[in-house]
Amino acid sequence: MKKKPDKILLTWVAFLCFLGAYINIMSILKYNIPVSHVTGTYAKGITLLFEGTKTEFLFIICIPLSFFIGSMISGIVFSSRVFIFGKLYGIYLYFLGIIVFLGTYFLYNKSSFLFLLTLVVGMQNGMFVSYNGNLCRTTHLTGTTTDLGTLIGNHLAGNRLNTHKIHYYFWNLVSSIFGLIMGYITHSHFPIKGFYFPCAAYFIIGTMYFYIRNKYYKDLVI
């Protein structure tokens, strides 16, 4: 067996984090609503339940529902809850790219495009991906920021610093921030064309996955 390419695998996860952040800020700039996390959306939904119209409430509540359905789809597809480098992950990423492409082409000027983006992000976030025992949630920064802060706090309290985990969480955070920056720049100059980027990115990340799998991880549980 060849030596496990930690850096290559970490780069693949970082690209997923980049893409999740990119889609999220593109959604915020277009709709003023995030799609990568739903806590604030639930709060906004409750506010509209008491202060808004029925139409506004139903619209906003469909966002976390779309995220939930996307996560549920991933739960069905990756039901084994074990990260095995099979072909399914790469095919799944290709499928996400196709969905975003069709949504951008047919639904860009419709509100339903927001629900489709949320569905896709939920599907990505629900993929069972692990890195050295760490479950990877690749579309929001709350968990990453919490884990990174906790590790540093534990070190300040006198515990041994886990440099491997620090490196993992740090690069995911940096990749996500870079995705936010690129999303903002892209949307400022190429609003609709910017949504075609995730289509290509999912295919690139999927192809990168197959490269890693075939070279290092074929039929290997990690």
Buried (B, 14 or more C-beta within 10 A) or exposed (E): EEEEBEEBBBBBBBBBBBBBBBBBBBBBBBBEBBBBBBEEBBEBBEEBBEEBEEEBBBBBBBBBBBBBBBBEBBBEBBEEEEBBBBEEBBBBBBBBBEBBBEBBEEBEEEEEBBBBBBBBBBBBBBBBBBBEEBEBBBBBBEBBBEBBEEBEEEBEEEEEEEEEBBEBBBBBBEBBBBBBEBBBEBBEEEEEEBBBBBBEBBBBBBEBBBEBBEEBBEEEEB
